[in-house]
């Protein structure tokens, strides 16, 4: 099981991701950048090597995948903003939402680990 401090960090990440605004791209970009900064400064900086080997390996996988998805979300927002065709906008929004949903699932998995 993770230390309480790390569980709280992942719960906070879950909350930040859950509360991202969806009404305008500029406000979404700003909130997403703050969320990415929180992840990189608070969660990535934690020492997981002190955890038992099976848990540390699992958490490291979630960290890697979460970081990858967090770096892809701003690119999805850029694609949404650049799209002119409503069908393309919808498709890009679905891709963005799929990544966001996966990130939320990763947060829940780490919290339960």
Secondary structure, DSSP 8 states (H G I E B T S, - for coil): ---HHHHHHHHHHHHHHHT---S-HHHHHHHHHHHHHHIIIIITTS--TTS-HHHHHHHHHHHHHHHHHHHHHHHHHHHHHH--SHHHHHHHHHHHHHHHHHHHHHHHHHHH-
